[in-house]
Amino acid sequence: MHKQTITRCLDQLAASKNIVYPKTTEEIKEIIVYCNTNACSFYPVSSGNNWGYGSSFPSDENTPIVMNLSKMPGVISFDAEEGLLTFGPGLTQEKLYDYLKANSYEFMVPVTGAGPEANIMGNALERGFGITPIHDHVASVRSLKAILPDGSTYQSPFSELGLSQLDKHHKWGVGPNFDYIFFQSNFGVVYEMTIKLERTPDKIVLFTMAISNEALDECLLKLKEIKESYKGFISGINLMNTRRMLAMKSNYLLEEQGYCAEDKIQKLKTAHKLEDWTVMGAIYGSKGIRATIKKELKKALRGIGTKKRYIASNNVIINKSWLGKLFVDAEDLKKIKEGFSILKGKPSRYPLNLIYSLSDIADGDKKYNPLKDHIGILWYAPVLPFKIAIINEYMVGIYKIFEAFNIEPMVTLTIQNENIIASTIPILFNKKEKEAVANAHDLYRRLLAFSLELGIYPYRLPTIFQKDYVDRVNWKDSLAEKLKNKLDPNNIVAPNRYSE
């Protein structure tokens, strides 16, 4: 793609939303020159597959150009001794899995529920999280390189000294480190990143249990203690409410098409042998560590909950005579085996089925692409201090708000660490109906207001609500404003993406 080709293409398309696909850093710089010269802005995305957060739609409606980086390099290099992966924006979960498998590298992909086509770099830059041991994906980042709005290049401190290998091993360098200004910001275009991958364990122990609403507080406190004691050896622990589990086990929302009354939920809960909450997590580490954690979990959770299961990944029983002992049926066993694959870092489309809960599209006909399948989805994903009183107030408020807007609250609480619980709720709606779209957007705005009232807030925002966030925060004379004005005086890079 030559400079004249880019210029001609952009001249033709700049009046509306248009996508350009640079393949090299030089082409990124050409687009930057064009935008600075022609006083227009662009919105960079790694692949545009961040379902429920705006995909590739700019955070500012007046931005005419989307820079899709999916054709940039994928894997650049991999240090198999250290597990250090250097890659570009073109790397998806599926491409990384295929690369590791083809080279017999026993390392895990930092998987998320967004599916195989989701982007590794984009998820990290949005401070995403998953369930494998390094579930805070920002924590795995060692270094990065970016192109600034003036066309110059930024690289991490040690790289400036010519110490690129050391830079990938030691994330901080010497002196001021500005790597993290590129996360959830509009200060440049990241084109290279190095992250740490975790080795694939020989065995994982999956633990699950069912608890009532009355046991939730005590269960959370016990799990908090375990999570604090065994950092790095326990996955993010998910607690899923009945509605979330029903959506995974049945098509009940096809009939409801909205908020399901509590009396019906209770009937469905009994029919599907569910409790108010289903708890799921995984134990990693050596045989001795796994045994110790399993023992401590059993001790801590004694008298709390039912249907407790500890299942080793190499001992998933297929014999039907064992299904009753495991409290599972054949379909559940299939899901358990799929779950183990994900816990070992294999990307899967299975978690995406949740967002099809309002759709009657057959599995074989799903493209697993909400845009192509016309699925309406927004993710509400607040982070909460690990305070029982706040969690309880959150749950009471959530049910009232979702019921008022006639949308089902399928709640997951994820224990990320002993200090933070992340909650995720999909807001599903019929995007072909204007009233349904407006209702979903109004619900999200109400949730943002509720979040501020409670002292919580989403860890990331859909692009269409980022301007609301920018307007609420006082950016005048802030460090972010000073940096933006200095780095991007023409405001060409993603205006209103988390900052002005």
C-alpha positions as CSV (number, residue, x, y, z in Angstrom):
1,M,0.0,0.0,0.0
2,H,1.8,3.1,-1.2
3,K,1.3,6.6,0.1
4,Q,-0.6,7.7,-3.0
5,T,-2.9,4.7,-2.7
6,I,-3.7,5.5,1.0
7,T,-4.2,9.2,0.2
8,R,-6.5,8.4,-2.7
9,C,-8.5,5.9,-0.7
10,L,-8.9,8.2,2.2
11,D,-9.9,11.2,0.0
12,Q,-12.7,9.1,-1.4
13,L,-13.9,7.8,2.0
14,A,-13.3,10.5,4.6
15,A,-16.9,11.8,4.6
16,S,-18.2,8.7,6.4
17,K,-17.0,5.9,8.6
18,N,-14.3,4.0,6.7
19,I,-11.9,1.3,7.5
20,V,-8.2,1.2,6.4
21,Y,-6.0,-1.8,7.0
22,P,-2.3,-0.9,7.3
23,K,0.1,-3.8,7.2
24,T,3.3,-2.0,8.3
25,T,4.4,0.8,10.6
26,E,5.2,2.9,7.6
27,E,1.6,2.7,6.4
28,I,0.4,3.7,9.9
29,K,2.7,6.8,9.7
30,E,1.3,7.7,6.3
31,I,-2.3,7.6,7.7
32,I,-1.1,9.8,10.6
33,V,0.4,12.3,8.2
34,Y,-2.8,12.3,6.2
35,C,-4.9,13.0,9.2
36,N,-2.6,15.8,10.5
37,T,-2.6,17.4,7.1
38,N,-6.3,17.1,6.5
39,A,-7.5,17.9,10.0
40,C,-9.4,14.6,10.5
41,S,-9.2,11.9,13.1
42,F,-8.9,8.1,13.1
43,Y,-9.8,5.4,15.6
44,P,-7.3,2.5,15.9
45,V,-8.5,-1.0,16.7
46,S,-6.6,-4.3,16.9
47,S,-9.3,-6.4,15.2
48,G,-12.6,-4.8,16.1
49,N,-13.9,-8.0,17.7
50,N,-14.4,-6.6,21.2
51,W,-18.1,-7.8,21.3
52,G,-20.3,-5.8,23.6
53,Y,-18.0,-2.8,23.9
54,G,-18.5,-1.2,20.5
55,S,-16.4,-3.4,18.3
56,S,-14.8,-1.1,15.7
57,F,-17.1,1.9,16.2
58,P,-15.3,5.1,17.1
59,S,-15.9,6.7,20.5
60,D,-16.4,10.0,18.7
61,E,-19.2,10.2,16.0
62,N,-17.2,12.7,14.0
63,T,-14.2,10.4,13.5
64,P,-14.3,9.3,9.9
65,I,-11.6,6.7,9.8
66,V,-11.2,3.4,11.6
67,M,-7.7,2.0,11.5
68,N,-8.0,-1.8,11.7
69,L,-4.7,-3.3,12.6
70,S,-5.7,-7.0,12.1
71,K,-3.4,-7.3,9.0
72,M,-0.3,-6.2,11.0
73,P,2.1,-9.0,12.1
74,G,1.0,-11.7,14.5
75,V,3.8,-13.6,16.3
76,I,7.1,-11.8,15.9
77,S,9.3,-13.9,18.2
78,F,8.9,-16.3,21.1
79,D,11.5,-17.1,23.8
80,A,10.4,-20.7,24.7
81,E,12.8,-20.8,27.7
82,E,11.3,-17.8,29.4
83,G,7.8,-17.9,27.9
84,L,8.2,-14.3,26.5
85,L,6.0,-13.6,23.4
86,T,6.6,-10.6,21.2
87,F,3.8,-10.0,18.8
88,G,1.8,-7.4,16.8
89,P,-1.8,-6.4,16.6
90,G,-2.6,-9.2,14.0
91,L,-2.5,-11.9,16.7
92,T,-5.7,-13.5,17.7
93,Q,-6.3,-16.2,20.4
94,E,-6.8,-18.8,17.7
95,K,-3.6,-17.8,15.8
96,L,-1.5,-17.9,19.0
97,Y,-3.0,-21.3,19.9
98,D,-2.2,-22.7,16.4
99,Y,1.4,-21.3,16.6
100,L,2.1,-22.8,20.0
101,K,0.6,-26.2,19.0
102,A,2.5,-26.3,15.6
103,N,5.8,-25.7,17.4
104,S,5.0,-28.0,20.4
105,Y,5.3,-25.2,22.9
106,E,3.6,-26.1,26.1
107,F,2.3,-22.6,27.0
108,M,-1.2,-21.3,27.5
109,V,-3.0,-18.7,25.5
110,P,-4.4,-15.9,27.7
111,V,-8.0,-16.8,26.8
112,T,-11.1,-14.8,27.3
113,G,-14.8,-15.5,26.7
114,A,-14.7,-13.4,23.5
115,G,-13.8,-16.4,21.3
116,P,-10.9,-17.5,19.1
117,E,-11.1,-14.5,16.8
118,A,-10.6,-12.1,19.7
119,N,-7.4,-10.1,19.7
120,I,-4.5,-10.6,22.2
121,M,-3.1,-7.1,22.1
122,G,-6.5,-5.4,22.1
123,N,-7.6,-7.2,25.2
124,A,-4.5,-6.3,27.0
125,L,-4.8,-2.6,26.0
126,E,-8.4,-2.6,27.3
127,R,-7.1,-4.1,30.6
128,G,-9.0,-7.3,30.0
129,F,-9.0,-10.4,32.2
130,G,-9.5,-14.1,31.8
131,I,-9.4,-17.2,34.0
132,T,-5.9,-18.7,33.4
133,P,-3.3,-18.0,36.2
134,I,-2.2,-14.6,34.9
135,H,-5.9,-13.5,34.7
136,D,-5.0,-9.8,34.8
137,H,-3.7,-9.5,31.3
138,V,-2.1,-6.2,31.9
139,A,0.1,-7.8,34.5
140,S,1.6,-10.1,31.8
141,V,2.8,-7.1,29.7
142,R,6.6,-6.6,29.8
143,S,7.2,-3.9,27.1
144,L,5.6,-2.3,24.1
145,K,6.2,0.0,21.1
146,A,3.9,2.6,19.7
147,I,3.7,5.3,17.1
148,L,2.8,8.7,18.4
149,P,0.5,11.2,16.8
150,D,3.4,13.1,15.3
151,G,4.7,10.0,13.6
152,S,7.6,9.3,15.9
153,T,8.1,6.0,17.7
154,Y,7.9,5.3,21.4
155,Q,9.6,2.2,22.9
156,S,10.2,1.1,26.5
157,P,13.2,2.5,28.4
158,F,15.7,-0.3,28.1
159,S,15.1,-0.6,24.4
160,E,16.2,3.0,24.1
161,L,19.6,1.9,25.4
162,G,19.7,-0.9,22.8
163,L,18.8,-3.5,25.5
164,S,15.8,-5.0,23.9
165,Q,16.3,-8.4,25.3
166,L,16.6,-7.1,28.9
167,D,13.6,-4.8,28.2
168,K,11.4,-7.9,27.6
169,H,12.6,-9.5,30.9
170,H,12.3,-6.4,33.1
171,K,9.2,-4.3,32.6
172,W,10.1,-1.2,34.4
173,G,13.5,-0.1,33.1
174,V,15.2,3.0,34.7
175,G,13.6,6.4,35.1
176,P,10.1,7.4,34.0
177,N,8.2,4.5,32.3
178,F,5.3,5.6,30.1
179,D,4.2,2.2,28.8
180,Y,1.0,2.3,30.7
181,I,-0.3,5.6,29.3
182,F,-1.2,3.6,26.2
183,F,-3.7,1.4,28.0
184,Q,-7.3,2.7,27.6
185,S,-6.1,5.9,26.1
186,N,-5.7,7.9,22.9
187,F,-2.0,8.7,23.0
188,G,-0.8,6.6,20.1
189,V,-1.0,3.4,18.1
190,V,0.6,0.3,19.8
191,Y,2.2,-1.9,17.1
192,E,4.3,-4.3,19.2
193,M,4.0,-5.9,22.6
194,T,5.8,-8.5,24.7
195,I,3.9,-10.5,27.3
196,K,4.7,-13.4,29.6
197,L,2.9,-16.7,28.9
198,E,2.3,-19.3,31.5
199,R,3.3,-22.9,30.9
200,T,0.5,-25.5,30.4
201,P,0.2,-27.5,33.6
202,D,0.2,-31.3,33.4
203,K,-3.0,-31.3,35.5
204,I,-5.7,-28.9,36.6
205,V,-8.2,-29.5,39.4
206,L,-11.6,-28.0,38.7
207,F,-13.7,-27.2,41.7
208,T,-17.4,-26.4,41.6
209,M,-20.2,-26.1,44.2
210,A,-23.7,-24.8,44.5
211,I,-24.7,-22.3,47.2
212,S,-27.9,-20.5,48.3
213,N,-28.3,-16.7,48.6
214,E,-28.1,-17.1,52.3
215,A,-24.7,-18.7,52.1
216,L,-23.2,-16.2,49.6
217,D,-21.6,-13.9,52.2
218,E,-19.9,-16.6,54.1
219,C,-18.7,-18.4,50.9
220,L,-17.3,-15.1,49.5
221,L,-15.3,-14.5,52.7
222,K,-13.9,-18.0,52.8
223,L,-12.9,-17.8,49.1
224,K,-11.3,-14.4,49.7
225,E,-9.0,-16.0,52.3
226,I,-8.1,-18.9,50.0
227,K,-7.4,-16.5,47.1
228,E,-5.1,-14.4,49.3
229,S,-3.2,-17.3,50.6
230,Y,-2.5,-19.0,47.3
231,K,-1.9,-16.2,44.8
232,G,-1.0,-17.5,41.4
233,F,-2.2,-21.0,42.0
234,I,-6.0,-20.4,41.7
235,S,-7.8,-19.1,38.7
236,G,-10.3,-16.3,38.8
237,I,-13.2,-17.8,40.8
238,N,-16.6,-17.3,39.1
239,L,-19.9,-17.2,41.0
240,M,-22.8,-17.3,38.5
241,N,-26.4,-16.6,39.5
242,T,-29.3,-18.9,38.5
243,R,-30.3,-16.8,35.5
244,R,-26.7,-17.0,34.1
245,M,-26.7,-20.8,34.5
246,L,-30.2,-21.2,33.0
247,A,-29.1,-19.3,29.9
248,M,-26.2,-21.8,29.5
249,K,-28.4,-24.8,30.1
250,S,-31.6,-23.9,28.4
251,N,-33.4,-21.6,26.0
252,Y,-35.8,-20.1,28.6
253,L,-35.2,-16.5,27.4
254,L,-36.6,-17.3,24.0
255,E,-40.0,-17.6,25.7
256,E,-39.5,-14.8,28.2
257,Q,-37.8,-12.2,25.9
258,G,-37.2,-10.0,28.9
259,Y,-37.1,-10.1,32.7
260,C,-38.2,-13.5,34.1
261,A,-40.4,-13.3,37.2
262,E,-38.8,-14.8,40.3
263,D,-41.5,-17.5,40.8
264,K,-40.7,-18.9,37.4
265,I,-37.0,-18.7,38.0
266,Q,-37.6,-20.8,41.1
267,K,-39.5,-23.4,39.1
268,L,-36.8,-23.5,36.4
269,K,-34.1,-23.7,39.1
270,T,-35.8,-26.8,40.5
271,A,-36.3,-28.4,37.0
272,H,-32.6,-27.9,36.1
273,K,-31.3,-28.9,39.6
274,L,-29.6,-25.5,40.2
275,E,-29.0,-23.5,43.3
276,D,-29.0,-19.7,43.6
277,W,-25.3,-19.6,42.8
278,T,-22.9,-21.9,41.0
279,V,-19.3,-21.5,42.0
280,M,-16.4,-22.5,39.7
281,G,-12.7,-22.2,39.8
282,A,-9.5,-24.1,39.1
283,I,-6.4,-25.1,41.0
284,Y,-3.0,-24.9,39.2
285,G,0.5,-25.7,40.4
286,S,2.5,-28.9,41.3
287,K,0.9,-32.0,42.7
288,G,1.8,-31.0,46.2
289,I,0.4,-27.5,45.9
290,R,-2.8,-28.8,44.3
291,A,-3.3,-31.2,47.1
292,T,-2.7,-28.5,49.8
293,I,-5.1,-26.1,48.2
294,K,-7.8,-28.7,47.7
295,K,-7.5,-29.7,51.4
296,E,-7.7,-26.0,52.5
297,L,-10.7,-25.4,50.3
298,K,-12.5,-28.4,51.7
299,K,-11.8,-27.3,55.2
300,A,-12.8,-23.6,54.6
301,L,-16.0,-24.5,52.8
302,R,-17.1,-27.3,55.3
303,G,-20.8,-26.8,55.9
304,I,-21.2,-24.3,53.1
305,G,-23.1,-25.3,49.9
306,T,-23.8,-28.6,48.2
307,K,-22.7,-30.6,45.1
308,K,-19.0,-30.0,45.8
309,R,-16.8,-31.5,43.1
310,Y,-13.0,-31.6,42.6
311,I,-12.3,-33.0,39.2
312,A,-8.8,-33.5,37.8
313,S,-8.3,-32.6,34.1
314,N,-6.8,-36.1,33.3
315,N,-9.6,-37.9,35.1
316,V,-12.7,-36.7,33.4
317,I,-14.9,-39.8,33.6
318,I,-16.8,-40.7,30.5
319,N,-18.4,-43.9,32.0
320,K,-22.1,-43.0,32.6
321,S,-22.1,-45.0,35.8
322,W,-20.0,-42.2,37.3
323,L,-22.2,-39.3,36.2
324,G,-24.5,-39.5,39.2
325,K,-21.5,-39.5,41.6
326,L,-20.2,-36.3,40.0
327,F,-23.7,-34.7,40.1
328,V,-23.6,-34.2,36.3
329,D,-25.4,-35.5,33.3
330,A,-23.9,-36.3,29.9
331,E,-24.4,-32.7,28.6
332,D,-22.7,-31.3,31.8
333,L,-19.8,-33.7,31.3
334,K,-19.3,-32.3,27.8
335,K,-19.3,-28.8,29.2
336,I,-16.8,-29.8,31.9
337,K,-14.4,-31.2,29.2
338,E,-14.8,-28.0,27.3
339,G,-14.1,-26.0,30.4
340,F,-10.9,-27.9,31.0
341,S,-9.7,-27.0,27.5
342,I,-10.4,-23.3,28.2
343,L,-8.6,-23.5,31.6
344,K,-5.6,-24.9,29.8
345,G,-5.5,-22.0,27.4
346,K,-7.4,-23.3,24.4
347,P,-9.7,-20.6,22.8
348,S,-13.3,-21.6,22.5
349,R,-16.5,-20.2,21.0
350,Y,-18.5,-22.0,23.7
351,P,-18.7,-18.9,26.1
352,L,-20.1,-16.9,23.2
353,N,-23.3,-18.9,23.3
354,L,-24.5,-16.9,26.2
355,I,-25.0,-13.8,24.1
356,Y,-27.3,-15.8,21.8
357,S,-29.8,-16.4,24.6
358,L,-32.5,-14.2,23.0
359,S,-31.8,-15.7,19.5
360,D,-33.3,-18.8,17.9
361,I,-30.3,-19.2,15.5
362,A,-29.3,-22.8,15.5
363,D,-25.8,-23.6,16.6
364,G,-24.8,-24.8,13.2
365,D,-25.9,-21.5,11.7
366,K,-24.1,-19.2,14.2
367,K,-21.3,-17.2,12.8
368,Y,-20.2,-16.4,16.4
369,N,-19.9,-12.8,15.3
370,P,-22.6,-10.6,16.9
371,L,-22.4,-8.1,14.1
372,K,-23.0,-10.6,11.3
373,D,-25.7,-12.4,13.4
374,H,-27.4,-9.1,14.3
375,I,-27.1,-9.8,18.0
376,G,-27.6,-6.8,20.3
377,I,-25.1,-7.0,23.2
378,L,-23.6,-4.5,25.7
379,W,-21.4,-5.6,28.6
380,Y,-21.8,-4.0,32.0
381,A,-18.6,-4.9,33.8
382,P,-18.1,-3.0,37.1
383,V,-15.4,-3.7,39.6
384,L,-16.3,-3.8,43.3
385,P,-14.3,-3.5,46.4
386,F,-14.3,-6.9,48.2
387,K,-16.8,-5.6,50.8
388,I,-19.7,-7.8,51.6
389,A,-22.0,-4.9,52.3
390,I,-21.3,-3.3,48.9
391,I,-21.7,-6.7,47.1
392,N,-25.1,-7.2,48.8
393,E,-26.3,-3.7,47.9
394,Y,-25.1,-4.2,44.4
395,M,-27.1,-7.4,43.9
396,V,-30.3,-5.9,45.3
397,G,-29.9,-2.8,43.1
398,I,-29.1,-4.8,40.0
399,Y,-32.3,-6.9,40.1
400,K,-34.5,-3.8,40.7
401,I,-32.9,-1.9,37.8
402,F,-33.0,-4.8,35.3
403,E,-36.5,-5.6,36.2
404,A,-37.6,-2.0,35.6
405,F,-36.1,-2.1,32.1
406,N,-37.4,-5.7,31.4
407,I,-34.0,-7.2,30.7
408,E,-32.7,-10.3,32.3
409,P,-29.8,-9.9,34.8
410,M,-27.5,-12.8,34.1
411,V,-24.8,-12.0,36.7
412,T,-21.3,-13.4,37.2
413,L,-19.1,-12.3,40.1
414,T,-15.4,-13.0,39.5
415,I,-13.0,-13.0,42.4
416,Q,-9.9,-11.5,40.8
417,N,-8.0,-11.2,44.0
418,E,-8.6,-10.6,47.7
419,N,-9.4,-6.9,47.1
420,I,-11.5,-6.9,44.0
421,I,-14.6,-8.6,42.6
422,A,-15.4,-8.0,38.9
423,S,-18.9,-8.5,37.8
424,T,-20.1,-9.1,34.3
425,I,-23.6,-8.8,33.0
426,P,-24.6,-9.1,29.3
427,I,-27.3,-6.6,28.3
428,L,-29.1,-8.4,25.5
429,F,-31.6,-6.8,23.2
430,N,-33.1,-6.9,19.7
431,K,-30.9,-4.5,17.7
432,K,-33.4,-4.5,14.9
433,E,-36.0,-2.7,17.1
434,K,-35.2,1.0,17.8
435,E,-37.2,0.9,21.0
436,A,-35.2,-2.1,22.3
437,V,-31.9,-0.4,21.4
438,A,-33.0,2.8,23.2
439,N,-34.1,0.8,26.2
440,A,-30.8,-1.0,26.4
441,H,-28.9,2.3,26.2
442,D,-31.1,3.8,28.9
443,L,-30.5,0.8,31.1
444,Y,-26.8,1.2,30.7
445,R,-26.9,4.9,31.6
446,R,-29.0,4.0,34.7
447,L,-26.4,1.4,35.6
448,L,-23.6,4.0,35.4
449,A,-25.5,6.3,37.7
450,F,-26.1,3.4,40.1
451,S,-22.4,2.6,40.0
452,L,-21.4,6.1,41.1
453,E,-24.0,6.0,43.9
454,L,-22.6,2.8,45.2
455,G,-18.9,3.7,44.8
456,I,-18.2,1.2,42.0
457,Y,-17.6,1.6,38.3
458,P,-17.0,-0.5,35.1
459,Y,-13.4,-1.3,34.4
460,R,-14.1,-0.6,30.7
461,L,-16.8,1.1,28.8
462,P,-18.5,0.6,25.4
463,T,-17.4,3.2,23.0
464,I,-20.8,4.9,22.7
465,F,-20.6,5.7,26.5
466,Q,-17.0,6.9,26.6
467,K,-18.0,10.5,25.7
468,D,-20.4,10.5,28.6
469,Y,-17.5,9.5,30.8
470,V,-15.2,12.1,29.4
471,D,-17.9,14.8,30.0
472,R,-18.3,13.7,33.6
473,V,-14.6,13.8,34.4
474,N,-12.9,17.2,34.9
475,W,-10.0,17.0,32.4
476,K,-9.1,20.7,32.5
477,D,-5.5,21.1,33.5
478,S,-5.2,17.4,34.2
479,L,-2.1,15.4,33.4
480,A,-4.0,13.5,30.8
481,E,-5.1,16.7,29.1
482,K,-1.5,18.1,29.2
483,L,-0.1,14.9,27.7
484,K,-2.8,14.8,25.0
485,N,-2.3,18.4,24.0
486,K,1.4,17.9,23.8
487,L,1.4,14.6,22.0
488,D,-1.6,15.2,19.8
489,P,-2.2,18.9,19.2
490,N,-4.5,18.2,16.3
491,N,-6.5,15.6,18.2
492,I,-6.3,13.1,15.4
493,V,-6.1,9.9,17.5
494,A,-9.4,8.6,18.8
495,P,-11.0,11.7,20.3
496,N,-13.1,11.0,23.4
497,R,-11.6,7.5,23.9
498,Y,-11.5,7.7,27.7
499,S,-10.1,11.2,27.6
500,E,-10.7,14.4,25.5
